[in-house]
Amino acid sequence: MALSGLDIFKLLPKTNCGDCAVPTCLAFAMKLAQKKAELSECPHASDEAKATLGAAGTPPIRLVKIGGANALEVGNETVMFRHEKTFFHQTGIAIELRSSDGTESNRVKIQAMENLTVERVGEQLTADLFFVTFDSENGEVFLDTLTVIKELSTKGVILNCQDLTVLKQGLEILKENRPAIYCEAKPAEKIYSLAKTFEASLVLTARSFEDLEARSNAAVTADLNALILNLEAAGFGKKLQHNTLLRRSALQQNFKPFGYPLLTRIKGATPVEILAEASLQICKYGSIVVLPEYDQALLYTLFTLRQTIYTDPQKPIQVDPKVYAIGDPTPDSPVFVTTNFSLTYFMVSGEIENSGVSAHLVVTDAEGQSVLTAWAAGKFDGEKIAKFIKDIQFEQQVKTRKIIIPGLVAQISGDLEESLPGWEVIVGCQEASDIPSFIKSVELT
């Protein structure tokens, strides 16, 4: 039977020392009860507490890190469905590099990966890992590729190498960067030894639930806990079924052998198939997806999907409420107003900038909601906009007395004019994409 937060609190030292990075023992107990912390994070836990809380303090899906200073963190999820709470650690996207392609070809891909950063609604989106496969007779190319990664990148690396001699040399190169070892076959004792020596996480591959359970238990018996699971399947539907059963076993049945992040090597033959399979993994429990090739357009699509899935549904992405200068506005420049939902802000500011006109963009606090949603919730109306403008003393900063509101909420124009005496309210366009043509059609000064 699961222990409550108060039950766990009774077994903690109650010193409120903060050594666990949580301010109080009660707060730490609540995190333990929610499977969002491990008892090992408390350096003062008694032997009795360790014996009693060992299982209670272990997250149902263990957190695993791959990489050095900018390590990718996967696992530690607590819900089956995003709307129940949120997903915490976004799917890691890895690009496969093969020794058979040659060092220079791999160097080009590594450099391209390093240069690929996409900014979307204020966030920087990038790929996370390299999956390096030794598929030739020349171990030097494999090792040279790892050296190039170490020189040019801070991303984590997964080593897919069945030659133990070459694998050990590769681990030596990356020993400071916490790599992962991909085990296609049943791990041998030497693999366990290498993983311990280099503090590498271990990717366990199997073709059945029974085999995966056996390999997971064997790794734990060998004192390895940084595990990642890869249960192979034929077809998208089977893979979805496997992921769901593994996740449900870990979260709802607390089945320890399956309580680890999940990895999938994408095997689609065409860009469309790769996109479909990778998208499925991002939406349904894939902790790491390995793409067979570097494709910038494909990555951009996956970045966008991943950002959407791993945004907290209870906390929309938002920008700070304030007045933003678009271009180089003067006191006579036009004034636009919108909400602080990030996507809305970036769309509106981008279209104003595209119009070639400098303007003031008043972004009010609507708790991160879009224009229509905020209006329907009573968080974006004439009175609130006027209060915000007065509170920040915006009227003293500009000479213009014209303000443009979104066309979707034209009905607030009367209230806004009453709340802002002396201002003329102009109802703008409904779609942000129409802003450039709207600006050309009206007199704003």
LUMRONU-193644 format. One record per residue (C-alpha): residue in one letter; x, y, z. Coordinates in pm, whole numbers, padded with zeros to 5 digits, always signed. Each point is the difference from the previous one (the first is absolute). Layout:
N
AXYZ ...
END
This chain:
445
M+00000+00000+00000 A+00134+00344-00093 L+00107+00225+00285 S-00144+00350+00029 G+00216+00310+00027 L-00068+00021+00375 D+00092-00367+00048 I+00331+00063-00174 F+00058+00324+00194 K-00013-00191+00331 L+00303-00204-00112 L+00213+00295-00114 P+00248+00183+00230 K-00222+00315+00017 T+00302+00233+00001 N-00112+00216-00294 C+00368+00028-00092 G-00061+00042-00372 D+00285-00237-00093 C-00243-00186-00229 A-00060+00327-00196 V-00352+00020+00146 P-00061+00261+00276 T-00181-00223+00251 C-00024-00368+00088 L-00378+00015-00047 A+00038+00132-00354 F+00256-00271-00073 A-00238-00263+00141 M-00272+00123-00235 K+00239-00033-00297 L+00086-00354+00108 A-00369-00089+00022 Q-00054+00138-00351 K+00295-00206-00133 K+00180+00320-00099 A+00305-00050+00220 E+00223-00278+00134 L+00082-00066+00363 S+00371+00001-00090 E-00028+00379-00042 C-00032+00028+00380 P+00351-00048+00144 H-00133-00032+00355 A-00260-00275-00047 S+00022-00272+00265 D+00041-00369-00076 E-00358-00052+00114 A-00123+00261-00246 K+00205-00154-00280 A-00141-00342+00069 T-00359+00122+00020 L+00007+00265-00270 G+00227-00161-00255 A-00287-00094-00228 A-00217+00298+00093 G+00276+00246-00083 T+00084-00134-00344 P-00164+00171-00299 P-00201-00249-00211 I+00210+00090-00304 R+00361+00063+00091 L+00170+00323-00109 V+00296-00071-00232 K+00256+00253-00122 I+00213-00020-00314 G+00275+00256-00059 G+00220+00236+00197 A-00071+00360+00093 N-00303+00021-00231 A-00125-00351+00074 L-00329-00119-00140 E-00236-00116+00276 V-00267-00258-00082 G-00246-00195+00210 N-00146+00094+00338 E-00349+00030-00151 T-00301-00039+00229 V-00312-00008-00221 M-00137-00195-00295 F-00169+00300-00158 R+00131+00354-00031 H-00328+00161+00110 E+00015-00184+00335 K+00289+00221+00099 T+00282+00046-00249 F+00295-00183-00154 F+00328+00114+00153 H+00297-00115-00212 Q-00042+00046-00370 T+00091-00266-00252 G+00368+00005-00091 I+00063+00011-00374 A+00315-00181-00115 I+00162-00012-00344 E+00176-00318-00109 L+00358+00024-00126 R+00156-00310-00159 S+00369-00081-00019 S-00061-00131-00354 D-00079+00357-00112 G+00353+00118+00081 T+00133+00259+00242 E-00036+00302-00227 S-00361-00076-00088 N-00078-00037+00368 R+00185+00322+00078 V-00230+00188-00236 K-00308-00144+00173 I+00138+00075+00345 Q+00069+00361-00096 A-00345+00033-00157 M-00158-00132+00319 E+00194+00249+00209 N-00111+00288-00223 L-00366-00103-00002 T-00190+00204+00257 V-00360+00097-00059 E-00163+00280+00199 R-00373-00044+00047 V-00219+00201+00238 G+00304+00106+00196 E+00157-00346+00041 Q+00317-00135-00160 L-00066-00341-00153 T+00283-00241-00088 A+00076-00370-00043 D+00150-00170+00304 L+00214-00304-00075 F+00226-00182-00243 F-00053-00373-00048 V+00332-00126-00136 T-00001-00342-00168 F+00309-00209-00068 D-00100-00178-00323 S+00332-00033-00181 E+00327-00183+00044 N+00192+00317+00078 G-00025+00085+00368 E+00205+00315-00052 V-00284+00172-00187 F-00238-00076+00286 L+00246+00138+00254 D+00084+00303-00218 T-00371+00081-00021 L-00023-00003+00380 T+00304+00227+00020 V-00166+00246-00240 I-00315-00002+00213 K+00207+00071+00311 E+00177+00289-00177 L-00305+00164-00161 S-00299-00089+00214 T-00137-00013+00353 K-00278-00243-00090 G-00027-00344+00155 V+00106-00315-00184 I-00138-00354-00022 L+00257-00258-00113 N-00122-00285-00218 C+00306-00220-00019 Q+00015-00378+00040 D+00382-00015-00004 L+00091+00025+00369 T+00355+00117-00069 V-00114+00287-00220 L-00290+00074+00238 K+00239+00038+00294 Q+00219+00238-00203 G-00309+00203-00088 L-00106+00019+00363 E+00349+00124+00088 I-00042+00287-00246 L-00337+00097+00150 K+00071-00090+00363 E-00078+00351+00126 N-00330+00023-00189 R-00211-00283+00149 P-00072-00191-00325 A-00247-00285-00050 I+00068-00349-00133 Y-00248-00156-00243 C-00026-00378+00050 E-00155-00172-00299 A+00064-00348+00139 K-00023-00132+00352 P+00257+00196+00205 A+00306-00194+00107 E+00174+00042+00335 K+00265+00213-00173 I-00269+00246-00114 Y-00120+00038+00358 S+00359+00057+00110 L+00058+00269-00264 A-00326+00176+00091 K+00104+00011+00366 T+00355+00113-00071 F-00104+00288-00225 E-00331+00079+00177 A-00181-00057-00327 S-00371-00066-00027 L-00101-00323-00172 V-00258-00039-00279 L-00152-00350+00023 T-00154-00140-00318 A-00240-00295-00010 R-00270-00147-00220 S-00242-00114+00268 F-00126+00126+00334 E+00138-00309+00173 D+00347+00051-00146 L-00004+00370+00082 E-00099-00075+00360 A+00281-00253+00032 R+00260+00240-00138 S-00121+00282+00222 N+00017-00218+00311 A+00347-00127-00096 A+00130+00357-00039 V-00141+00101+00339 T+00156-00309+00157 A+00330+00118-00151 D-00057+00327+00191 L-00096+00205-00307 N-00302+00229+00027 A+00053+00255-00278 L-00191-00209-00253 I-00192+00081-00318 L-00234-00256-00159 N-00048-00081-00368 L-00273-00256-00065 E+00008-00065-00373 A-00323-00040-00196 A-00114-00044-00359 G-00219+00292-00107 F-00122+00325+00152 G-00304-00154+00169 K+00200-00266+00180 K+00254+00255+00118 L-00276+00221+00137 Q-00147-00299+00182 H+00338-00092+00147 N+00071+00356+00119 T-00342+00027+00160 L+00033-00331+00185 L+00350+00086+00122 R-00111+00341+00123 R-00312-00138+00166 S+00198-00278+00169 A+00241+00256+00145 L-00252+00263+00110 Q-00309-00194+00096 Q+00148-00330+00117 N+00338+00129+00120 F+00169-00284-00190 K+00367+00078+00063 P+00158-00182-00301 F-00191+00229-00238 G+00044+00321+00199 Y+00251+00159-00237 P-00001+00239-00300 L-00075-00144-00345 L+00212+00026-00316 T-00096-00072-00360 R+00214-00012-00312 I-00209+00140-00283 K+00017-00230-00303 G-00223+00174-00253 A+00114-00022-00362 T-00130+00340-00110 P-00013+00343+00168 V-00378-00035+00041 E+00035-00336+00173 I+00279+00132+00224 L-00210+00302+00094 A-00307-00211+00075 E+00187-00249+00218 A+00199+00268+00185 S-00315+00206+00059 L-00172-00304+00150 Q+00291-00051+00239 I-00001+00364+00110 C-00373-00012+00069 K-00005-00343+00161 Y+00270-00054+00255 G+00320-00010-00202 S+00281+00144+00215 I+00259-00010-00280 V-00051-00033-00376 V+00296-00078-00225 L-00040+00138-00352 P+00189-00182-00277 E+00109+00319-00176 Y+00049+00374+00052 D-00289+00186-00165 Q-00049+00363+00100 A-00360+00026-00120 L-00092-00321+00181 L+00167+00119+00319 Y-00182+00333-00008 T-00334-00182-00020 L+00090-00229+00290 F+00126+00293+00209 T-00334+00174-00040 L-00199-00310+00092 R+00222-00076+00298 Q-00031+00354+00132 T-00378-00025-00016 I-00021-00338+00173 Y+00243+00092+00276 T-00147+00338+00085 D-00177-00009+00337 P-00372+00014-00093 Q-00070+00182+00326 K+00267+00265-00067 P-00015+00140-00354 I+00323+00139-00141 Q-00012+00372+00061 V+00205+00316-00029 D+00032+00275+00258 P-00285+00253-00002 K+00151+00334-00100 V+00038+00234-00298 Y+00223-00143-00273 A+00175+00224-00251 I-00042-00134-00354 G+00262+00160-00219 D+00099+00346+00123 P-00323+00164+00116 T-00034+00367+00094 P-00263+00159+00229 D-00213+00050-00315 S+00019-00363-00117 P-00317-00213-00008 V-00102-00211+00300 F-00124-00359-00027 V-00131-00213+00286 T-00016-00379+00047 T+00030-00269+00268 N+00314-00159+00144 F-00050-00346-00156 S+00341-00063-00160 L-00127-00121-00335 T-00233+00299-00030 Y+00278+00242+00094 F+00251-00141-00248 M-00253-00011-00283 V-00121+00357+00058 S+00345+00149+00058 G+00136-00184-00304 E-00272+00130-00231 I+00039+00356+00129 E+00371-00028-00069 N-00071-00141-00348 S-00211+00304-00076 G+00306+00223+00031 V-00173+00228+00253 S+00140+00066+00347 A-00259-00031+00274 H-00065-00048+00371 L-00151-00340+00085 V-00185+00002+00333 V-00007-00354+00134 T-00241-00038+00291 D-00004-00276+00261 A-00261-00256-00110 E+00162-00293+00185 G+00152-00125-00323 Q-00332-00040-00183 S-00074+00086-00362 V-00217+00299-00091 L-00337-00174-00031 T+00061-00235+00293 A+00107+00288+00224 W-00299+00211-00104 A-00240-00288+00069 A+00159-00046+00343 G-00033+00370+00083 K+00376+00057+00001 F+00024+00219-00310 D-00251+00283-00005 G-00007+00378-00024 E+00023+00062+00372 K+00298-00231+00053 I+00189+00136-00302 A-00056+00357+00118 K+00109-00082+00354 F+00320-00160-00128 I+00081+00304-00217 K-00055+00235+00293 D+00192-00215+00247 I+00313+00004-00218 Q-00050+00373-00074 F+00004-00067-00371 E-00201+00315-00078 Q+00295+00211+00120 Q+00235-00183-00239 V-00186+00061-00327 K-00171+00289-00177 T-00228-00207-00218 R-00351-00067+00127 K-00095-00277-00242 I+00003-00363+00109 I-00066-00305-00222 I-00178-00302+00150 P-00037-00348-00157 G-00296-00025-00235 L-00119-00317+00173 V-00097+00204+00307 A-00150+00305-00169 Q-00272+00002+00268 I+00241+00131+00266 S+00065+00325-00192 G-00277+00195+00176 D+00113-00102+00349 L+00361+00080-00086 E-00087+00350-00125 E-00198+00065+00319 S+00287-00128+00216 L+00263+00195-00198 P-00142+00351-00043 G+00155+00186-00291 W+00107-00314-00187 E-00137-00115-00334 V-00044-00376-00022 I+00056-00150-00345 V-00128-00350-00066 G+00275-00189-00177 C+00000-00312-00213 Q-00100-00342+00127 E+00305-00190-00125 A+00360+00097+00078 S+00099-00076-00360 D-00221+00290-00115 I+00181+00261+00212 P+00231+00130-00280 S-00292+00065-00236 F-00210+00144+00286 I+00275+00250+00088 K+00008+00120-00361 S-00378+00050-00006 V-00047+00223+00307 E+00133+00330+00131 L+00185-00080+00322 T+00168+00333+00077 
END
